[in-house]
Amino acid sequence: MLPANRRPITISTADGLTLIGEIATPIGVRKATILCFHPLPTHGGMMDSHILKKAANRLPDMAGLEIIRFNTRGTTSESGTSEGEFGGGDTERFDVEAAIEFAITQAGATNLWVLGWSFGTDLALRHARNARVRGLILLSPPLRTTHVDDLEFWASDGRPIIALIPEHDDYLKPAEAAIAFAPIPHITLVNVDEAKHLWVGEPSVYRVLTEITKILAPDCLPLPKEIN
């Protein structure tokens, strides 16, 4: 865990729930804010899922990126449990909208990006349409609950979308992703050799954090592989 200003947060949804989370802010200049949506909670996904936690541990110091993580409704992590029950990605719309509002009004984000991983990519594509979001970064998108009209929205909207597609993904491999995302002509698909859906292993983690930094703080590349 590298230096940053870290504090627990609570997010209040329009349907009356309190969600728990954490914000990690650079000690120096904040170049961008990343709002993270975690993998499927019914399969162990939460705000501490390893890529998201490592992003929060490293990127504020390495790249000047602020990281906001939170548990969607009914999800538990070491920090606690968010109120409510899992909604299959539907009622989580309120969570997404509240988290974006928190990032803008409470955290003061001026360059806000959404990072979704697996289930979190469906939340991003379906619900993160707020005009104050600058773009989407998608890790291992399964497109489980995303509909064609969601893709068509982003196609007409034009904001940048970058999707990292693992070679050995369990749900959507590179060739399939190229077809599935065809409705969004401007999307950038980054096919990652040897990677899997869960991005297990330090080389995969380093690749993901590098791709995030390439988008939002390219002057900070290459990221260090060791910390003295």
Beta strands, then each sheet from edge to edge (+ up, - down):
strand 1: 5-12
strand 2: 18-25
strand 3: 32-37
strand 4: 65-70
strand 5: 76-77
strand 6: 80-81
strand 7: 112-117
strand 8: 133-139
strand 9: 161-168
strand 10: 188-196
sheet 1: 1+ 2- 4+ 3+ 7+ 8+ 9+ 10+
sheet 2: 5+ 6-
end
